[in-house]
Every structure is written in C-alpha cells, then in structure tokens.
Amino acid sequence: PKGQELDDQYFGVIRERVGAFMKDLNVELWKLGIPATTQHNEVAPAQHEMAPIYSMCNLAVDQNQLAMETMKRVATRHGLVCLLHEKPYAGVNGSGKHNNWSIGTDTGENLLDPGDTPNENMQFLLVLSCIMRAVDRHADLLRQSASCVGNEHRLGAQEAPPAIISIFLGDQLDDVVSQIVSNADSIKLLTSSGLDTGVSTVPVIKKDATDRNRTSPFAFTGNKFEFRMVPSSGCIADANTVLNTIAAEAFGAFADELEKAEDFEAALHALIRREMTAHQRIIFNGNGYTDEWVAEATRRGLPNLRSMVDAVPELVKPASVALFAHQGVFTEKELRARADVSYELYAKTINIEALTMIDMAGKDIVPAVVRYTGELARAAREVESLGVDASVQKELLTRVNVLLRQAGDALADLRVKQEKAAALTGAEQARYAHDVICPAMEVLRAPVDHLEMIVDGRLWPMPTYGDLLFNV
C-alpha cells in the first residue's frame, strides 16, 4: 500500500494497540488490587489520563508507584512507550498528577465536608482555617515537595499551576471567609449563581459553587483539596508527607489553645476569625497564569520558588527542621541527607541531558545538516549552470548555514561548560547546572529546532516532533 492507504493502515494499527493497552492496563491494575477509572484522552497528542480511586494515604502512595510501573511495563508489551516525563515536548502540554487530599476521622467522617450550610458548620470552618494556616506558613515546603527536574518546565507554563502556592476556595467559601474576617454580625451564604446559555429551550443551569480553577495549585473541590503541582514522574509520598505534617502542626496548635479555653464557643469563633485574618493572603481565586498575579503575590509576600534548586534549601531551614522534628517525621540529619540527595539528583540529571544533547548534536544532527548544505550547494550550481534563477536555493543555503554556525558555536560552548560542571559537587554543582548548563542547552536547542523544520526529512537522523506526536 502507498500514500493515504498506508497512513490509514499504520494509524489503524496504532489505534488498536492503544485500545488494547488501555484494556490490558485495567486488567493488570485490578490484579494488583488497584481500582482505577477514566483512561481518557487528554489535551496533548497521544496523552491520556488515568484516575485511580481514592484510598488511605499510605495505601495510595504504594498503589501510585505500582501503577506507574505497570503503565510502563504494559505499554512495552504492546509496542508502545509510556512517557511519565513532565514536559517531553516544547510547546505541547506536559503531564502531572492531581493529588486529591482530605482528612477523615477513624469513623469515616470527612472533616472537609462543608455540608449544605458551611457558614454555620463551625467544625468545617475550624478545619478550613487550620488548612489556611498550614499552607500559608509552609508554602515553601509544599512547593519543594512538588519539585523535580522535569516539573520545572511544566509549572507556570500556562498549562499547569504556577510555582506560587495559593489556595482557591470558590466564590461561596471566599465570601464566607471575607465575612468572618470583617467580623460580620451573621455569616450569610452566597447563593449559587446560574449559567444562562441564552438558548430558550435550555434551562438555566445551577453553577457549582466551588468551581474548578485549573490555574490554582491548591484548590478546594467540594469536600477535598486538590494539589495540582505534583510531578507525573514523582512519588506522591513527598507531597502527602508535607501536607499531613503541616496540617498536624496546625491541628496541634489549635487543640492546645481550645482545650485551655474557659468559654469554648467564644474561643472557637475568635480563633477562626484570627487565623483567617492572619492567613487570608494565601487565598486567590483569579487567574494564576497572569503577570499581575506574580506581582500581587510578591506584594502579599508569598514565596515564588521557580526551580528545584531554589526549593531544596527550604528543607533545612530552621523552621522546617523544627516542624518535622516536633512531629517526629524527620530529624535534621535526615532532612540534610534529603537535601544532599536532591542536589545530586538535579546535577546528575542535567549532566545526563547535557551529554545526550552533545552526543546527538555532534554525532548526528550537525553531520546531517552539513550533508544537506552540500546538496543545496550542488542544486544551486546545477540550476545556475542552466541559466535559471537559483536565488531560492541560495537563500535557503544561507539560512541553513547561519543556523548551522549557531548550532556549532552553541555545541562548543556547551561542551566547555559541561566539563567545568564535572569539577563541582553538591549544591554548587546543582546551582551551576541550573544557572549555566540549562541556559546553554536552550541556546543549542533553538537553532536545532529551526533546522528540524528545514532539513530534508530523509536526512534528519532521528524521528521529528511530528513523527513522535502525531503518529499515535
């Protein structure tokens, strides 16, 4: 078969493989006792989402690790590759995890269930103020818990939450908090608005009072919080350890205060108002992708840790050491060990990526482009020898040659900088990798990406972005 017939057969086989993979994945997960649902297409080409059914934290962490391994193993079985990288392609949506987190009692009561009248539900308002305090005081640790090399390219990329931690509550709860902070005589519940489509035959639809702001890193979604910064390749234990620890600290402080109160009701109302007032700055219901929010977050004093290297020091600052030690989670020695491992992991990952880029560019891409310039030069000479205008060939040759020169210079520069990185260690090496190696890699990537769109596909030494993205 040729042409369209060949394409139809090829894509048909791929679709069959993907369908068989999804079915096989469900079977394998159920064998492991991992219930999951909704393996549906996502926004990026060849991207799919899987939603495991919620469970207790420790069990969920284990199941998540098993699910990742199972996805990769089953994909290989079907002649596919499962990418868990947070941002494998420039300009295309990456991948992450939405960590749905709530707190329950040993009798099954969800403490984050607001009920029909959250304005009157003092237990819920107390827990909400507790979470506001925990997230505001330890936003830096939450950001660190979602750090990995790949996630740096995803967070804040107009497709995922920004690197700034904030809480989204929705119009209804935000209004309740505002009334409490303003010390209103009575707390009224904002009536849910309706969605009028303007079509006379379609009734007005009641809008969800919580809404779902996809730009928020930590959003209240009905009876839980959804932490949306977690990396797709990462272990959810990091995020949940921090969430549980900072919540435990806040619960402990509130319990100590209320247990000493002579007038419990008065003390309860005063504590909720005081804490919501003190930590109201962490609430943001707007668009987290805008430059205005970055400026506003700076004005509020919220941390903006843009990279993994920036976030690692938060593990070993005195407040973090005291927090984890008091809760019996980590000792200072353990925290410093985790920081050291994080620095080494970052530096080694960037080193591997830089060496791979040097190898690909030096051994494959540059030689392929050189061959292409030779073909262009011969074509220009042959056309001119016939007395025909060869300006198009010459212009293309000039353009390719300029990009080739840029790639060659950038490749030489990256080699020099990568060799210097090898002499460094620890935090210094990680910082050098972030501040020097990564920008040098971007400089090399720019001309190569342009060349990929110009050079004859028969000469390009590896699958193009188009081949990888749109053939599945």
TORTORMI-914958 format. One record per residue (C-alpha): x, y, z; residue number from 1; residue in three letters. Coordinates in steps of 0.5 Angstrom, whole numbers. Layout:
% TORTORMI-914958
ATOM     X     Y     Z  nr rest
ATOM     X     Y     Z NUM  ALA
...
***
This chain:
% TORTORMI-914958
ATOM     X     Y     Z  nr rest
ATOM     0     0     0   1  PRO
ATOM     2     7    -1   2  LYS
ATOM     0    14     1   3  GLY
ATOM    -6    15     4   4  GLN
ATOM    -8     8     4   5  GLU
ATOM    -1     6     8   6  LEU
ATOM    -3    12    13   7  ASP
ATOM    -9     9    14   8  ASP
ATOM    -7     2    16   9  GLN
ATOM    -1     5    20  10  TYR
ATOM    -5     9    24  11  PHE
ATOM   -11     4    25  12  GLY
ATOM    -5    -1    28  13  VAL
ATOM    -3     4    33  14  ILE
ATOM   -10     6    35  15  ARG
ATOM   -11    -2    36  16  GLU
ATOM    -5    -2    40  17  ARG
ATOM    -7     4    45  18  VAL
ATOM   -14     1    46  19  GLY
ATOM   -11    -6    47  20  ALA
ATOM    -6    -3    52  21  PHE
ATOM   -12     1    56  22  MET
ATOM   -16    -5    57  23  LYS
ATOM   -10    -9    59  24  ASP
ATOM    -8    -4    64  25  LEU
ATOM   -14    -4    67  26  ASN
ATOM   -14   -12    68  27  VAL
ATOM    -6   -11    71  28  GLU
ATOM    -8    -6    76  29  LEU
ATOM   -14   -10    78  30  TRP
ATOM   -10   -16    79  31  LYS
ATOM    -6   -12    84  32  LEU
ATOM   -12    -9    87  33  GLY
ATOM   -11    -2    85  34  ILE
ATOM   -18     0    82  35  PRO
ATOM   -18     6    77  36  ALA
ATOM   -22     9    72  37  THR
ATOM   -23    14    66  38  THR
ATOM   -17    13    62  39  GLN
ATOM   -19    18    57  40  HIS
ATOM   -15    22    52  41  ASN
ATOM   -12    29    55  42  GLU
ATOM   -11    35    51  43  VAL
ATOM    -4    34    48  44  ALA
ATOM    -3    29    42  45  PRO
ATOM    -2    22    45  46  ALA
ATOM    -3    24    52  47  GLN
ATOM    -8    20    57  48  HIS
ATOM   -11    21    64  49  GLU
ATOM   -12    15    69  50  MET
ATOM   -16    17    75  51  ALA
ATOM   -14    12    81  52  PRO
ATOM   -20    11    86  53  ILE
ATOM   -18    15    93  54  TYR
ATOM   -16    11    99  55  SER
ATOM   -12    12   105  56  MET
ATOM    -5    16   104  57  CYS
ATOM     0    10   106  58  ASN
ATOM    -4     5   101  59  LEU
ATOM    -5    11    96  60  ALA
ATOM     2    12    95  61  VAL
ATOM     4     5    94  62  ASP
ATOM    -1     4    89  63  GLN
ATOM     1    10    85  64  ASN
ATOM     8     7    85  65  GLN
ATOM     6     1    82  66  LEU
ATOM     1     4    77  67  ALA
ATOM     7     8    74  68  MET
ATOM    11     1    74  69  GLU
ATOM     5    -2    71  70  THR
ATOM     4     3    66  71  MET
ATOM    11     3    63  72  LYS
ATOM    11    -5    63  73  ARG
ATOM     4    -6    59  74  VAL
ATOM     6     0    54  75  ALA
ATOM    12    -4    52  76  THR
ATOM     8   -10    52  77  ARG
ATOM     4    -7    46  78  HIS
ATOM    10    -4    43  79  GLY
ATOM     9     3    46  80  LEU
ATOM    13     7    51  81  VAL
ATOM     9    11    57  82  CYS
ATOM    13    17    58  83  LEU
ATOM    12    20    65  84  LEU
ATOM    16    26    64  85  HIS
ATOM    13    33    66  86  GLU
ATOM    15    36    59  87  LYS
ATOM    17    32    54  88  PRO
ATOM    16    37    48  89  TYR
ATOM    17    44    48  90  ALA
ATOM    10    48    46  91  GLY
ATOM     6    42    48  92  VAL
ATOM     2    41    55  93  ASN
ATOM     6    37    59  94  GLY
ATOM     4    32    65  95  SER
ATOM     3    32    72  96  GLY
ATOM    -1    29    78  97  LYS
ATOM    -7    32    82  98  HIS
ATOM    -7    30    89  99  ASN
ATOM   -14    30    92 100  ASN
ATOM   -13    30    99 101  TRP
ATOM   -18    30   105 102  SER
ATOM   -18    29   113 103  ILE
ATOM   -22    24   116 104  GLY
ATOM   -24    21   123 105  THR
ATOM   -23    14   124 106  ASP
ATOM   -31    13   124 107  THR
ATOM   -31    15   117 108  GLY
ATOM   -33    23   118 109  GLU
ATOM   -30    27   112 110  ASN
ATOM   -27    34   116 111  LEU
ATOM   -27    38   110 112  LEU
ATOM   -34    36   108 113  ASP
ATOM   -38    43   109 114  PRO
ATOM   -45    41   109 115  GLY
ATOM   -51    45   106 116  ASP
ATOM   -49    51   110 117  THR
ATOM   -42    52   111 118  PRO
ATOM   -43    59   114 119  ASN
ATOM   -46    55   120 120  GLU
ATOM   -41    49   120 121  ASN
ATOM   -36    51   126 122  MET
ATOM   -32    44   125 123  GLN
ATOM   -31    46   118 124  PHE
ATOM   -29    53   119 125  LEU
ATOM   -24    51   124 126  LEU
ATOM   -21    46   120 127  VAL
ATOM   -21    51   114 128  LEU
ATOM   -18    56   118 129  SER
ATOM   -13    50   120 130  CYS
ATOM   -11    49   113 131  ILE
ATOM   -10    56   111 132  MET
ATOM    -5    57   117 133  ARG
ATOM    -1    51   115 134  ALA
ATOM    -1    52   107 135  VAL
ATOM     1    60   109 136  ASP
ATOM     6    58   114 137  ARG
ATOM     9    53   110 138  HIS
ATOM     8    54   102 139  ALA
ATOM    15    54   101 140  ASP
ATOM    16    46   104 141  LEU
ATOM     9    45    99 142  LEU
ATOM    13    48    93 143  ARG
ATOM    19    44    95 144  GLN
ATOM    15    37    95 145  SER
ATOM    13    38    88 146  ALA
ATOM    20    39    86 147  SER
ATOM    24    35    80 148  CYS
ATOM    28    37    74 149  VAL
ATOM    22    36    69 150  GLY
ATOM    17    40    73 151  ASN
ATOM    21    46    72 152  GLU
ATOM    19    46    65 153  HIS
ATOM    12    45    67 154  ARG
ATOM    10    49    73 155  LEU
ATOM     8    56    70 156  GLY
ATOM     8    54    63 157  ALA
ATOM     1    57    62 158  GLN
ATOM    -2    49    62 159  GLU
ATOM    -1    48    70 160  ALA
ATOM    -1    51    76 161  PRO
ATOM     5    57    77 162  PRO
ATOM    10    56    82 163  ALA
ATOM     7    60    87 164  ILE
ATOM     3    57    92 165  ILE
ATOM    -4    60    94 166  SER
ATOM   -11    57    96 167  ILE
ATOM   -17    57    91 168  PHE
ATOM   -24    57    95 169  LEU
ATOM   -29    59    90 170  GLY
ATOM   -34    65    91 171  ASP
ATOM   -38    62    96 172  GLN
ATOM   -33    60   101 173  LEU
ATOM   -29    66    99 174  ASP
ATOM   -35    70   101 175  ASP
ATOM   -36    67   108 176  VAL
ATOM   -28    68   110 177  VAL
ATOM   -29    75   108 178  SER
ATOM   -35    76   112 179  GLN
ATOM   -31    72   118 180  ILE
ATOM   -25    77   117 181  VAL
ATOM   -30    83   117 182  SER
ATOM   -33    81   124 183  ASN
ATOM   -40    81   121 184  ALA
ATOM   -46    80   126 185  ASP
ATOM   -48    74   122 186  SER
ATOM   -45    70   116 187  ILE
ATOM   -49    69   110 188  LYS
ATOM   -48    64   105 189  LEU
ATOM   -48    67    98 190  LEU
ATOM   -53    64    93 191  THR
ATOM   -50    60    88 192  SER
ATOM   -51    63    81 193  SER
ATOM   -54    60    75 194  GLY
ATOM   -51    59    68 195  LEU
ATOM   -56    62    63 196  ASP
ATOM   -54    60    56 197  THR
ATOM   -58    64    52 198  GLY
ATOM   -62    59    49 199  VAL
ATOM   -69    59    51 200  SER
ATOM   -70    51    50 201  THR
ATOM   -64    50    55 202  VAL
ATOM   -66    51    63 203  PRO
ATOM   -61    56    67 204  VAL
ATOM   -56    51    70 205  ILE
ATOM   -54    52    77 206  LYS
ATOM   -47    53    77 207  LYS
ATOM   -42    49    82 208  ASP
ATOM   -41    54    88 209  ALA
ATOM   -33    51    89 210  THR
ATOM   -32    52    81 211  ASP
ATOM   -25    49    79 212  ARG
ATOM   -20    54    77 213  ASN
ATOM   -15    50    73 214  ARG
ATOM    -9    55    75 215  THR
ATOM    -9    54    82 216  SER
ATOM    -4    50    85 217  PRO
ATOM    -8    48    92 218  PHE
ATOM   -16    48    90 219  ALA
ATOM   -22    46    94 220  PHE
ATOM   -26    42    90 221  THR
ATOM   -33    40    94 222  GLY
ATOM   -30    36   100 223  ASN
ATOM   -23    36    99 224  LYS
ATOM   -17    40    97 225  PHE
ATOM   -13    38    90 226  GLU
ATOM    -6    39    90 227  PHE
ATOM    -4    40    83 228  ARG
ATOM     3    41    83 229  MET
ATOM     6    34    84 230  VAL
ATOM    10    32    78 231  PRO
ATOM     8    26    74 232  SER
ATOM    14    22    75 233  SER
ATOM    15    23    82 234  GLY
ATOM    13    20    88 235  CYS
ATOM     6    23    92 236  ILE
ATOM     9    21    99 237  ALA
ATOM    13    27    99 238  ASP
ATOM     7    32    98 239  ALA
ATOM     3    28   102 240  ASN
ATOM     8    28   108 241  THR
ATOM     9    35   108 242  VAL
ATOM     1    36   107 243  LEU
ATOM     0    31   113 244  ASN
ATOM     6    34   117 245  THR
ATOM     4    42   117 246  ILE
ATOM    -4    40   118 247  ALA
ATOM    -2    36   124 248  ALA
ATOM     2    42   127 249  GLU
ATOM    -4    47   126 250  ALA
ATOM    -9    42   129 251  PHE
ATOM    -4    41   135 252  GLY
ATOM    -3    49   136 253  ALA
ATOM   -11    50   135 254  PHE
ATOM   -12    44   140 255  ALA
ATOM    -7    47   145 256  ASP
ATOM   -11    53   145 257  GLU
ATOM   -18    51   145 258  LEU
ATOM   -17    46   151 259  GLU
ATOM   -15    51   155 260  LYS
ATOM   -21    56   154 261  ALA
ATOM   -26    57   159 262  GLU
ATOM   -31    59   154 263  ASP
ATOM   -30    54   149 264  PHE
ATOM   -35    57   144 265  GLU
ATOM   -32    64   144 266  ALA
ATOM   -25    62   144 267  ALA
ATOM   -27    58   138 268  LEU
ATOM   -30    64   134 269  HIS
ATOM   -24    68   136 270  ALA
ATOM   -19    63   134 271  LEU
ATOM   -23    62   127 272  ILE
ATOM   -23    70   126 273  ARG
ATOM   -16    71   128 274  ARG
ATOM   -13    65   124 275  GLU
ATOM   -17    67   117 276  MET
ATOM   -15    74   118 277  THR
ATOM    -8    73   119 278  ALA
ATOM    -7    68   113 279  HIS
ATOM   -12    71   108 280  GLN
ATOM    -7    73   104 281  ARG
ATOM    -6    65   101 282  ILE
ATOM   -13    66    98 283  ILE
ATOM   -13    67    91 284  PHE
ATOM   -19    66    86 285  ASN
ATOM   -16    69    80 286  GLY
ATOM   -12    67    74 287  ASN
ATOM    -5    64    76 288  GLY
ATOM    -2    65    70 289  TYR
ATOM    -2    73    69 290  THR
ATOM     4    77    71 291  ASP
ATOM    -1    81    75 292  GLU
ATOM    -2    75    80 293  TRP
ATOM     6    75    80 294  VAL
ATOM     6    82    82 295  ALA
ATOM     1    81    87 296  GLU
ATOM     4    75    90 297  ALA
ATOM    10    79    91 298  THR
ATOM     6    85    95 299  ARG
ATOM     3    79    99 300  ARG
ATOM    10    76   101 301  GLY
ATOM     8    70    98 302  LEU
ATOM    14    66    96 303  PRO
ATOM    16    64    89 304  ASN
ATOM    21    59    88 305  LEU
ATOM    22    58    81 306  ARG
ATOM    26    52    81 307  SER
ATOM    28    45    84 308  MET
ATOM    35    48    86 309  VAL
ATOM    31    54    89 310  ASP
ATOM    27    50    93 311  ALA
ATOM    31    45    96 312  VAL
ATOM    34    50   102 313  PRO
ATOM    27    50   105 314  GLU
ATOM    28    43   107 315  LEU
ATOM    34    45   112 316  VAL
ATOM    32    52   114 317  LYS
ATOM    31    52   122 318  PRO
ATOM    23    53   122 319  ALA
ATOM    23    46   117 320  SER
ATOM    28    43   122 321  VAL
ATOM    24    45   128 322  ALA
ATOM    17    43   124 323  LEU
ATOM    19    36   122 324  PHE
ATOM    23    34   129 325  ALA
ATOM    17    36   133 326  HIS
ATOM    12    32   129 327  GLN
ATOM    17    26   129 328  GLY
ATOM    17    26   122 329  VAL
ATOM    25    27   120 330  PHE
ATOM    31    29   124 331  THR
ATOM    35    35   122 332  GLU
ATOM    40    30   120 333  LYS
ATOM    35    26   115 334  GLU
ATOM    33    33   112 335  LEU
ATOM    40    35   111 336  ARG
ATOM    41    28   107 337  ALA
ATOM    35    29   103 338  ARG
ATOM    37    36   101 339  ALA
ATOM    44    33    99 340  ASP
ATOM    41    27    95 341  VAL
ATOM    36    33    92 342  SER
ATOM    42    37    89 343  TYR
ATOM    46    31    87 344  GLU
ATOM    40    28    83 345  LEU
ATOM    39    35    80 346  TYR
ATOM    46    36    78 347  ALA
ATOM    46    29    75 348  LYS
ATOM    40    29    71 349  THR
ATOM    42    36    68 350  ILE
ATOM    49    33    67 351  ASN
ATOM    46    26    63 352  ILE
ATOM    41    31    59 353  GLU
ATOM    47    36    57 354  ALA
ATOM    52    30    55 355  LEU
ATOM    46    27    51 356  THR
ATOM    45    33    47 357  MET
ATOM    52    34    46 358  ILE
ATOM    52    27    43 359  ASP
ATOM    46    28    39 360  MET
ATOM    48    35    36 361  ALA
ATOM    55    33    35 362  GLY
ATOM    55    26    32 363  LYS
ATOM    48    26    29 364  ASP
ATOM    45    33    27 365  ILE
ATOM    51    37    25 366  VAL
ATOM    53    32    20 367  PRO
ATOM    46    31    17 368  ALA
ATOM    46    39    17 369  VAL
ATOM    53    39    13 370  VAL
ATOM    50    34     8 371  ARG
ATOM    44    38     7 372  TYR
ATOM    48    44     6 373  THR
ATOM    52    40     1 374  GLY
ATOM    46    38    -3 375  GLU
ATOM    44    45    -3 376  LEU
ATOM    50    48    -6 377  ALA
ATOM    50    43   -11 378  ARG
ATOM    43    44   -13 379  ALA
ATOM    44    52   -13 380  ALA
ATOM    50    51   -18 381  ARG
ATOM    47    46   -23 382  GLU
ATOM    41    51   -23 383  VAL
ATOM    45    57   -25 384  GLU
ATOM    49    53   -30 385  SER
ATOM    42    52   -34 386  LEU
ATOM    42    60   -34 387  GLY
ATOM    36    59   -29 388  VAL
ATOM    35    64   -22 389  ASP
ATOM    38    60   -16 390  ALA
ATOM    36    65   -11 391  SER
ATOM    31    61    -7 392  VAL
ATOM    37    55    -7 393  GLN
ATOM    42    60    -5 394  LYS
ATOM    37    64     1 395  GLU
ATOM    36    57     4 396  LEU
ATOM    43    55     4 397  LEU
ATOM    45    62     7 398  THR
ATOM    39    61    12 399  ARG
ATOM    41    54    14 400  VAL
ATOM    49    56    14 401  ASN
ATOM    47    61    19 402  VAL
ATOM    43    56    24 403  LEU
ATOM    49    51    23 404  LEU
ATOM    54    56    25 405  ARG
ATOM    50    58    31 406  GLN
ATOM    49    51    33 407  ALA
ATOM    56    49    32 408  GLY
ATOM    58    55    37 409  ASP
ATOM    53    53    42 410  ALA
ATOM    55    46    42 411  LEU
ATOM    62    48    43 412  ALA
ATOM    60    53    49 413  ASP
ATOM    56    47    52 414  LEU
ATOM    62    42    52 415  ARG
ATOM    66    47    55 416  VAL
ATOM    61    49    61 417  LYS
ATOM    59    42    62 418  GLN
ATOM    67    40    63 419  GLU
ATOM    67    45    68 420  LYS
ATOM    61    42    72 421  ALA
ATOM    64    36    73 422  ALA
ATOM    69    39    78 423  ALA
ATOM    64    42    82 424  LEU
ATOM    60    38    88 425  THR
ATOM    54    39    92 426  GLY
ATOM    49    45    92 427  ALA
ATOM    55    49    88 428  GLU
ATOM    54    44    82 429  GLN
ATOM    47    44    82 430  ALA
ATOM    47    51    82 431  ARG
ATOM    52    51    76 432  TYR
ATOM    47    46    73 433  ALA
ATOM    41    51    73 434  HIS
ATOM    44    57    72 435  ASP
ATOM    50    56    67 436  VAL
ATOM    48    49    64 437  ILE
ATOM    41    49    63 438  CYS
ATOM    41    56    59 439  PRO
ATOM    47    54    55 440  ALA
ATOM    43    48    53 441  MET
ATOM    37    52    51 442  GLU
ATOM    42    56    46 443  VAL
ATOM    44    50    43 444  LEU
ATOM    37    48    42 445  ARG
ATOM    34    54    39 446  ALA
ATOM    38    53    32 447  PRO
ATOM    37    46    32 448  VAL
ATOM    29    46    33 449  ASP
ATOM    29    51    27 450  HIS
ATOM    34    46    23 451  LEU
ATOM    29    41    24 452  GLU
ATOM    23    45    20 453  MET
ATOM    28    46    14 454  ILE
ATOM    33    40    13 455  VAL
ATOM    30    35     9 456  ASP
ATOM    27    29    13 457  GLY
ATOM    30    24     9 458  ARG
ATOM    37    27    12 459  LEU
ATOM    34    28    19 460  TRP
ATOM    38    23    24 461  PRO
ATOM    32    22    28 462  MET
ATOM    24    22    29 463  PRO
ATOM    22    29    29 464  THR
ATOM    17    32    33 465  TYR
ATOM    12    31    28 466  GLY
ATOM    13    24    28 467  ASP
ATOM    13    23    35 468  LEU
ATOM     7    27    37 469  LEU
ATOM     2    25    31 470  PHE
ATOM     3    18    30 471  ASN
ATOM     0    15    36 472  VAL
***
